Amino acid sequence: MAIPTPLPRVANFEKQAFGMFIHWGLYSQLGQGEWVQHLRNIPMEEYARLKDTFTASDFDARRIAATAKRAGMKYIVLTTRHHDGFSLYDTRGLSDYDAPHSAAKRDLIAEFVKGCREEGIVPFFYHTTLDWYQKSFNEDFDSYLEYLRSSVEVLCTHYGPIGGFWFDGNWSKPGADWKLDELYGTIRRLQPDAMIINNTGLDHRGEVGHPEVDSVTFEQGRPEPMNREGMSKYISAEMCQTINGHWGFGRHDFSNKSTGELIANLLACRKVGANYLLNVGPLAGGAISKLQEATLEVIGDWSQLHGDVIYEGKPSRVQGQGNNFALETEDGTTYLFVHDLTIDGHANVTTAAGGIGPRVFTNVTKPVSSIRWLDNDEELTYTHDVESGLLCFHATGYPYGDNLIVRIAVIS
């Protein structure tokens, strides 16, 4: 069966490949994660007073966009409104529970969009569908859904073209009629080039939902290969993940992932053609912490070594063994991604010997004239049988001083 051709907005999204997720709001002042109100049973009246101390004094949208750009990220998804119901944008009279009515007295989404555009980053809007603040969510659901749709209409009409909407919360009422035709129809009418993504949650990763949805989600889990044969339209995929154990700022969360693990997850996404959306939880004032900023800087150093293959490469029919895989760019060039290499050096100063040696790839049916490492142009020895498609090359170790987590070889 045929695989549908992706719409331009979806093709562009897949080429963006790597994005920044930002969870920031009133909850950031408490430093206990984005669900603190619900999980600590904070009365709404008490929690809502946090808007009186929400100054956004350190929120520098352009600096955040520049940090994302430096990391190799092409788009940013920011929580315009999270489950606590507080909006970072001017709701234009729909509610006074928003940033212009807080101590910040500013439309923070306007600043966000401006900062992104100044750095060439595509702005996306996260928007909750679950709302702990609006009583109508539980008492008059139809009324709430019109409030939600009107909120999205505000976002569609006051900030220029945006990359897309990232919804989250339908899992809170799995049997309800969310009137998605009306909600998504508003976006298609006002922002026809915007991606529509609706998070299916931890228990339903990768599930395809409404026909207007453009990408499935894999929350906190590596994506699986998608079989798009026979689909009515081409659907992309995206994994979202936190740097530590919380989406919002957690003052005492020290469970930070290593840069090696994060790079490996980015590549696990690209292996199956999925995007990787990596979250930061800014501090109360809106600045990214020094640790998370430094983590992104290291990822950026890694990204700069490998050019456009991370963004332009698509899954190839060439297959590697174990975690090894191949991507192919539009010009037909094949790139081989090799895991588990070791560092060349003296036995007293390097560890984990045994990673150097033959690597086998199959389905290599085009003639091969050379194989070289992308990072240093070192030519590699190989044998290749065109008829069977079997390619075996000798993978040398990292030069002493290097460890790229995954090394990329290019076939010519």
Secondary structure, DSSP 8 states (H G I E B T S, - for coil): -------HHHHHHHHH-EEEEE--SGGGGTTB-TTHHHHTT--HHHHHGGGGG---TT--HHHHHHHHHHTT--EEEEEEE-TT--BSS--TTS-S-BGGGSTT-S-HHHHHHHHHHHTT-EEEEEEES--SS-THHHH-HHHHHHHHHHHHHHHHHSS-S-SEEEEE-GGGSTTS---HHHHHHHHHHH-TT-EEEEE--TTSTT---STT--EEEEETS-------TT-SS--EEEEEEESSS-SS-BTT------HHHHHHHHHHHHHTT-EEEEEE---TTS---HHHHHHHHHHHHHHHTSTTHHHH-EEEEEEESTT-EEEE-TTS-EEEEEE---B-S-TTT-------EEEEEE---S----EEETTT--B--EEEETTTTEEEEEE--B-TT---SEEEEEE-
